[in-house]
Amino acid sequence: MTASAPLRETVRVHCNNATHEVAMRAGEVVLPRTPAEIDRERALKAPGGQVQGCVAARDGWRDPAVRMPRPMRDLRADLMTLIHHGDAPAVAAALDRGLDPFFRDAYGPTLLHLLPWLAGAELLPRLLAACLDIEARDTGDQAPLNAAVALGTPDLVRALVAAGADLRAWAYGRMAYVTSRPELAFLRKFVLGR
């Protein structure tokens, strides 16, 4: 596998009558606007509208219901390409350079949901240290453990369980039972008591 090009750290987005640079720094989406300007933009759009420009870039990175400007959607697509190619080193490098780990794809999965594509047991401690929610739900009401049971390695499933993923939710037990993955038989004792 050849090394991937590093994920961009900045994008330029059209914002009202200007173009602003939106950057990923220290695990956040950083805007060239003051908190008061951001609050004012949100207040103007509160009566049923959508935020736009750089505020939409920031909000949409973490909330799939917010439509981001095209450059941010392109950055999200580039990140998803790295994930779907299983390029954990490139994703880790992007996090090292300041990528906001609270990213959500268009269907709501977090980086924790996407760990099965990254053989993610190695990235899990880092994402949990960043305070990602181990019980976050995507738009299909699935938690990261559901994705790990369906597609992940037994090591990832064990790591999520050890980190406190809720085994009592009906979907986990059903998923473990339905998949009939012999390498996940250890889940049955937690879910079914045997």
Backbone torsions as a table, in degrees:
resi	resn	phi	psi	omega
1	MET	NA	130.9	178.0
2	THR	-82.0	153.7	-180.0
3	ALA	-66.9	137.0	178.3
4	SER	-77.7	151.6	172.7
5	ALA	-66.3	141.5	179.4
6	PRO	-60.5	144.8	176.5
7	LEU	-67.2	138.7	179.1
8	ARG	-59.5	146.9	178.6
9	GLU	-101.4	-16.2	179.4
10	THR	-137.0	151.6	172.1
11	VAL	-138.2	156.5	177.3
12	ARG	-108.5	130.2	-179.3
13	VAL	-126.9	146.0	175.9
14	HIS	-75.8	130.4	-176.0
15	CYS	-139.4	105.6	-174.7
16	ASN	56.2	-116.8	-179.0
17	ASN	-103.7	22.0	-177.2
18	ALA	-137.2	170.3	171.3
19	THR	-116.6	126.1	-178.1
20	HIS	-113.9	149.3	174.5
21	GLU	-93.8	123.1	177.0
22	VAL	-105.2	129.5	-174.0
23	ALA	-124.9	151.7	170.9
24	MET	-99.0	113.5	179.8
25	ARG	-141.3	134.6	174.8
26	ALA	51.4	38.6	176.4
27	GLY	76.2	20.7	179.0
28	GLU	-137.8	158.9	170.2
29	VAL	-89.2	115.4	-174.1
30	VAL	-103.5	130.1	-178.5
31	LEU	-111.2	152.0	176.5
32	PRO	-85.6	43.0	-178.8
33	ARG	-133.8	152.1	178.9
34	THR	-77.3	158.3	175.2
35	PRO	-56.1	-35.6	178.9
36	ALA	-65.0	-40.1	178.4
37	GLU	-65.9	-39.6	178.7
38	ILE	-64.9	-45.0	178.6
39	ASP	-61.8	-40.3	179.2
40	ARG	-63.6	-42.3	178.0
41	GLU	-60.6	-44.6	179.1
42	ARG	-64.9	-39.6	179.8
43	ALA	-65.3	-38.2	179.3
44	LEU	-65.6	-30.9	-177.9
45	LYS	-95.3	-6.1	-175.0
46	ALA	-58.5	-36.9	-176.7
47	PRO	-73.5	40.4	174.8
48	GLY	107.0	-3.2	179.3
49	GLY	-89.9	-174.7	178.2
50	GLN	-117.7	145.3	172.0
51	VAL	-69.6	157.6	-178.0
52	GLN	-133.3	175.9	174.4
53	GLY	60.4	-139.2	-174.0
54	CYS	-68.8	-28.6	176.9
55	VAL	-66.7	-39.4	176.0
56	ALA	-66.1	-33.6	177.0
57	ALA	-61.9	-44.7	-178.8
58	ARG	-70.2	-50.4	-176.4
59	ASP	-66.8	-39.1	-178.0
60	GLY	-69.8	-23.1	178.0
61	TRP	-61.8	-32.6	-176.6
62	ARG	-106.5	-11.5	-175.4
63	ASP	-134.5	109.1	-176.8
64	PRO	-65.4	-13.1	178.6
65	ALA	-77.0	-14.8	179.9
66	VAL	-94.9	125.0	179.9
67	ARG	-78.9	117.2	-179.9
68	MET	-84.6	155.8	171.7
69	PRO	-61.8	153.9	-175.8
70	ARG	-51.0	-44.6	-179.2
71	PRO	-58.6	-34.5	177.7
72	MET	-75.3	-35.8	175.4
73	ARG	-63.8	-37.0	177.3
74	ASP	-65.6	-40.2	177.8
75	LEU	-63.8	-42.6	177.0
76	ARG	-61.6	-41.8	178.7
77	ALA	-63.7	-39.0	177.3
78	ASP	-63.3	-41.4	177.3
79	LEU	-64.1	-43.3	179.0
80	MET	-63.0	-34.1	176.3
81	THR	-63.0	-45.0	177.2
82	LEU	-59.3	-43.5	-179.0
83	ILE	-64.5	-48.8	-177.4
84	HIS	-68.3	-20.5	173.3
85	HIS	-87.9	1.0	177.4
86	GLY	71.2	26.0	-175.1
87	ASP	-87.9	71.3	180.0
88	ALA	-59.7	-39.3	178.2
89	PRO	-61.1	-37.8	178.9
90	ALA	-69.0	-37.7	177.7
91	VAL	-67.3	-43.0	177.5
92	ALA	-61.9	-40.3	178.8
93	ALA	-64.3	-39.3	177.8
94	ALA	-64.7	-39.8	176.1
95	LEU	-63.9	-39.6	177.5
96	ASP	-60.5	-35.5	-178.2
97	ARG	-85.8	1.4	173.3
98	GLY	114.1	5.9	179.2
99	LEU	-54.0	133.4	176.1
100	ASP	-68.3	114.5	-176.8
101	PRO	-75.1	-7.0	-178.1
102	PHE	-85.7	17.1	175.1
103	PHE	-50.6	144.8	169.3
104	ARG	-133.6	136.3	176.2
105	ASP	-73.7	173.8	-176.7
106	ALA	-58.4	-26.0	179.3
107	TYR	-100.2	10.6	172.5
108	GLY	91.7	-4.9	179.9
109	PRO	-69.6	144.4	175.2
110	THR	-91.0	177.2	174.7
111	LEU	-60.6	-30.0	176.7
112	LEU	-64.2	-39.3	177.5
113	HIS	-64.4	-30.5	-172.6
114	LEU	-91.7	0.8	-179.4
115	LEU	-58.8	-30.9	178.0
116	PRO	-57.2	-29.3	178.5
117	TRP	-76.6	-16.7	-175.4
118	LEU	-110.1	14.7	-173.0
119	ALA	45.4	51.7	-159.5
120	GLY	-71.0	7.1	179.8
121	ALA	-60.0	-29.2	-179.7
122	GLU	-73.1	-35.0	-179.8
123	LEU	-82.8	-18.7	-175.1
124	LEU	-55.9	-50.6	-178.6
125	PRO	-58.7	-36.3	-179.9
126	ARG	-66.3	-42.1	-179.9
127	LEU	-70.4	-36.9	176.7
128	LEU	-68.2	-36.6	176.9
129	ALA	-64.2	-28.1	177.1
130	ALA	-80.6	0.0	176.9
131	CYS	76.3	27.7	171.2
132	LEU	-66.3	144.5	-175.9
133	ASP	-79.6	115.9	-178.8
134	ILE	-67.4	-16.1	178.7
135	GLU	-109.3	13.4	179.2
136	ALA	-57.2	141.2	179.7
137	ARG	-107.3	141.3	173.5
138	ASP	-86.3	-174.1	-177.2
139	THR	-68.0	-15.5	175.7
140	GLY	-95.0	12.6	180.0
141	ASP	62.9	30.0	178.0
142	GLN	-101.4	139.2	177.3
143	ALA	-94.9	166.7	179.0
144	PRO	-54.7	-35.2	-180.0
145	LEU	-63.2	-34.6	177.5
146	ASN	-59.5	-46.0	179.9
147	ALA	-64.4	-39.7	-179.6
148	ALA	-65.9	-41.4	179.2
149	VAL	-65.6	-39.9	-178.1
150	ALA	-72.7	-39.5	-168.3
151	LEU	-130.6	-13.3	-171.3
152	GLY	-88.6	174.7	176.8
153	THR	-78.4	156.7	174.2
154	PRO	-57.8	-34.2	177.8
155	ASP	-62.2	-40.6	178.2
156	LEU	-65.7	-43.9	179.0
157	VAL	-60.3	-47.1	179.3
158	ARG	-60.5	-41.6	-178.6
159	ALA	-65.3	-40.0	177.2
160	LEU	-65.6	-41.9	178.0
161	VAL	-63.2	-45.0	179.6
162	ALA	-63.2	-30.1	-179.7
163	ALA	-80.9	-5.5	175.4
164	GLY	107.5	14.2	177.3
165	ALA	-58.6	138.4	-174.9
166	ASP	-74.5	113.3	179.5
167	LEU	-87.6	-8.8	-176.2
168	ARG	-81.2	-17.3	-179.4
169	ALA	-62.3	135.9	-174.9
170	TRP	-57.0	-34.4	-175.7
171	ALA	-63.8	-35.7	-179.0
172	TYR	-65.0	-49.1	-179.8
173	GLY	-61.9	-43.7	178.5
174	ARG	-62.2	-43.6	-178.8
175	MET	-64.0	-44.0	-179.7
176	ALA	-63.3	-39.6	-179.0
177	TYR	-71.0	-43.1	-176.4
178	VAL	-69.0	-40.2	-177.1
179	THR	-68.4	-27.6	179.9
180	SER	51.9	36.8	177.8
181	ARG	-79.4	111.4	-177.7
182	PRO	-57.4	-31.9	-179.3
183	GLU	-70.9	-8.6	177.2
184	LEU	-110.0	17.7	-179.2
185	ALA	-57.9	-26.8	179.2
186	PHE	-59.9	-23.3	178.8
187	LEU	-69.6	-30.3	-176.1
188	ARG	-60.1	-36.2	-179.5
189	LYS	-66.9	-32.3	177.7
190	PHE	-74.8	-41.1	-172.9
191	VAL	-85.6	-44.9	-174.7
192	LEU	-102.9	-8.3	-179.3
193	GLY	76.9	19.5	178.1
194	ARG	-143.1	NA	NA
